[in-house]
Amino acid sequence: MLEKIAVYRRLVKLNDGQAVLLRPLLPEDREPLVALFRTATPEDRRFLKHDITDEALVRSWADNIDYQRVLPIVAELGGRIVGEATLHFGKRSTRHVGEVRIYLEPAIRGRGLGTIMLKELIALARQAELHYLLAQVVLEQTEVIKAFQNLGFKMEATIRDYFMTEDGKTHNVVILLLPLLAETRYEF
């Protein structure tokens, strides 16, 4: 799969007809990635796992790319990165499971890019022969949950008080799961 990633490029159209290039994150995307995360609103930052205001951390993601551990796909529009979607590969006993995360700059939301990028991650996960995709979403993010459900993800669990924001408030997290293999049913 690594050789496919090296040449992976896909031109997609948004709902408004604009063309966006999807491609893997590259080391030279360090500053454009920092610029993408600078667009995050306080509400966005509140519910992200990582402190994306830490520009050294964001740069390290581009500097330390390991496509066998995390596959980051970026969306490029007009020479700018406007979105990033990542497929995190499980290890050892969860090596058949991938976790997905996505961030879109506020100005691009609502135009179909998030759905397109999630569909790409699903296709890439199937190529990698994963059995499941998992997403963790804070329960209050109802629109995000609906977007995952529209692509076939099912709510498998809710973990109470699992996510803590910087103000110390805890939030429930929904575990969404998408089976990637056809279920085998046995009749007796």
N, C-alpha and C positions, 0 to 999 in steps of 0.2 A: 504493500500500500504506500510505502514511503516514496517510491518512484512516481506514483500517481499524484501524490501531494505536490511534488516538485513542479509539476506542469499544470496543476489544477488552476483553471481560470474559467469563470462562467459569467457571461453577460446576461443580466436579468432586467425585466421591465417592472417598474413600480405601477401601482394602480393609476397614477397620473400620466403614465407613458414614459417617464424618465428612465434612462438606462443606467444601471449600477453594475460595477464590476465586483464580483466576489472572487477572492483569492486568499491564499494563506498569509498570515502575518509573517513579515520578514524582519531581520535585524535592523534594516534601514528605516523601518516604520516607527522607530523609538519616539521621535518628536511628534509625528502625526498622531500616535496613540495617546501621548500625553495631552495633545490638543483636543482629542475626542473626549477624554474624561474630564477636561475642564468645562465641558458643556453641561455636566451633570447638575441638576437642580439640588437644592438642599433635601428635598423629598427623595430624589434618586439616591443620593449619598447615604441617606438614613437607612435604606434597606439593602445596601450592597455589603457583601461579606468582607471586602477589602477596603482599606482606606485609599481611595483613588486620588485623594489630594496629595498623597505621598508620591511625588513625581519620580523619585528614585525607585520606588517599588514598581511603578508602571513601566519605567525604562527597563527594569530588570526582566520584565516579561518578554520584551522584544530581544533583549541581550541573551537570554538563556532559553531559547526555544528548543524544545525537545518534542518533536511530533509523535513520538511513541508514548509520551506521558500526557500531553495536552495538544489538541489540534485546534489552533485559533484561526478562524476565518474572519477576514475583514471585508467590509463593504466600502467601496471607493466611488465617490461621486464628484465630478469636477476636480479631480486631483486631491480630494480630501477624504480622510477616513471618517465615515458617518455612522459606522456600526461595527461591533465585534461580537461574534458568537463563538463559544468555545465548547469543545467536546473533551471532557476529562476522562481518561481511561482508568478503570479500576485496576487494582493489583491483586495478585494472589487469589484469594477466595472470591473476590469480586471482579476478576479480570474479564468477565463476560458482561459487565455493566458499565455503561458510560453515563457521566453526569453532564448536563448541558446548562450553560449560562449564556445570557445575552444582554448586551447593552446597546441602545440606539440613542444618538443625540436627539434631544427633544424636537428639533425642527423637522426631523425625518419620520417621526412616529405617525401612525395612522394612515400610512401610504402602502402598507403591505410588505414592507421590508422585513419586519420581524418574522412574519409567517414564512416568507421565502427563505430566510436564513435558517429557521428551525427545520424546514423541509430539507435543506441541504445537509444539516447535521444528521438528520434521520437517515438520509441516503448514505452519507459517509459512514455512519455507525453500522449500517447493514453491510457495506463493503468490508468493514473491519470485522464482520461476523460477530458483532455483539448480540446478546440476547435481549437486553433491556436498556432503555434510556430512562434516566431519573432526573427530576427537577425538584428543587426545594424552593418554595415560594412562600413568602409571608402572607398569612391568611387575608390581610386587608387589601392585598393587591389583586382584587377580584378580576380586573380586566386581563392581567397577565395569566391568571389561572384559566380564564375562559379561552384565551389564545392557545394554551397548551391542550386544553380539552378538545378544542376544535380540530386538533391534529391527532386525536386519538389517545392522548394521555388520560389516565384515570387516577382519581384521588385514592390513594391507598392508605394513607394515614394522616392524622393531624397530631403534631407533637406540641403539647402545651408549653408555653413560656420558653421555647427553644432558642429564639433569637433575641438578643439584647441590643438595643440601640445605645448610642453614646450617652443619652440622658439617663440610662439605667432602667428604662422601661422594657419589659419583656413582651414578646409577641409570639403567637402561635404560628407554626410553620406547617404547610401542607406538603406532603410527599406525593408527587405525581409520577406515575410510571407508565411507560409505553413498551409493551412486549413487541419485539422485533421478529420473533419466530412464530410461525403458525403453531397454534396449540394442537397437540395430539390428543384426541379423545378416544378412549377405549370403551367399547360396548361389551358387556358380559351377558 
